[in-house]
Amino acid sequence: MMGSDILCVEVARIRRLPKVTAILHASKKRYDRFFGFSLPEPRVIFPTSRKHIDQIWGRKTEPWCVGWTGNGAIYILSPEKYLTESNHTKKSDYWKTLIHEHAHLYVRALGEGNVPRWMNEGLASWLAGQKRRKATFEEAATVVGLWPQFSRSVYLVGYYWVDRLIKEYGRKKLVTIIREMGKQKGARAFPQVFKRVYGISWTKQGVMKFYH
């Protein structure tokens, strides 16, 4: 996505850097335990306007887009601009977004970028406490077709299934499937890995037996 490391930082205007540092330090401790390995605390790049975000992406971005990862760093709209340069209305959501993006760095490092988007976004949302409404049966059933494509539904569907899998089978199996996918190439191995880890057939019929 990004051809170079673009730093859009106005340090003097980011008054909440101590809070950013404290939150990342706490989430690092948690993620080191959760995933079973350690990453250094990430670099954070703060675009300071919607224009900066659009310049980095090379296109007009949606107003909800405030954070992402790339080149091993977290890109997140400056906390001072969060309410004015996006359509978000709750200041507290900013810190959840920071924790969410931090989780993506661990998933990418462990899964080598070969993890379904629903699992990636669902786990990051779950770890950040970004609770979603319960997916309907019809919505949850779409998980079998959600691999590389991106849509807003990956957050809702992903959160439901990550929450369901962790509650039913625990953290270790989910971490295991991410690690195992990191050893594979492409999406074709996922049904076999999922079946091996969970004992569930990766089909709508097989998966939806566990919907409730």
C-alpha positions, 0 to 999 in steps of 0.5 A: 500500500505504502511505497515509503515511510511517510511521517505525518507527525506534529509532535507539539500538538500531540499532547497525549503521547504519555497516554499513547505510550502507557496504553501500548506498554500495557497492551504489549504485556497482554499480547506477549502473554496471549500470543506466546511471543514478544514484539518490540513496542511499535513505532506510531505514525500520526497523520494529523488530518483526513488529507494526510490519511488520503495522501498515504493511501493514495485515494479518498478514504472513508470517514471512519478510517482512522487507523491501520498498520503497515511497514511494522508500524501503527498509523493512527490519526492524531488523538487531537484530531480524532473527533474533527477529522473522522465521523467518530463521536466518542473519545474513548473509542480512540484508545480501543482503536490503538489497542486494535491496531496493536493486535494486528501487528501480532497476528501478522507476525505470527500468521505471516499475513496468511490469516482470514480477514474475519479472524484478523479483524474479529480477534483485534476487535475482541482484544480491544473490547470493541463489542459488536451486536450478535451476528444473525444466523444468516450473517454468521453463515457468511464466514465460510466465504469471507477470506481475502475480500474486505467489507465492513461485515468482517468486523461483525462476523469476525467478532462473533466467531472469535468470541464463540471459538475462544469461549468454547475452545479457549485462547490456545487453539485460536493462537495455534490456527494463526501460527499454523496458517503462518506456515502455509501459503495461501487460503487453500490450506485453511479448511484442513488447518481448521479441521485439524485444530478444532475438529470442525468441518470448514463448511457452512453446514459444519460451522453453523452447527455451533451457532447459538 
